[in-house]
Amino acid sequence: MATPKTGEFTQKEQHLAAFAKAISHPARIAILKILAEQNECICGKIVDVLPLAQSPVSQHLKDLKNAGLFDGTF
């Protein structure tokens, strides 16, 4: 079994990779745009705007938050 090699890269490289992964989905880009316009994170409002159900929106928000792209709760 292969062992992960991420620890062999710098923190900056790992952070940039996490950022790139977080914005690699078009729904996440759309969510970031909505968050910037509304300056608040209300999952129901995002669901009303995007062609996605609540569950995937929540998962995308979780991924964006874990990447450090916004603070707060949703």
Buried (B, 14 or more C-beta within 10 A) or exposed (E): EEEEEEEEEEEEEEEEEBEEEBBEBEBBBBBBEBBEEEEEBEBEEBBEBBEBEEEEBBEBBEBBBEBEBBEEEB
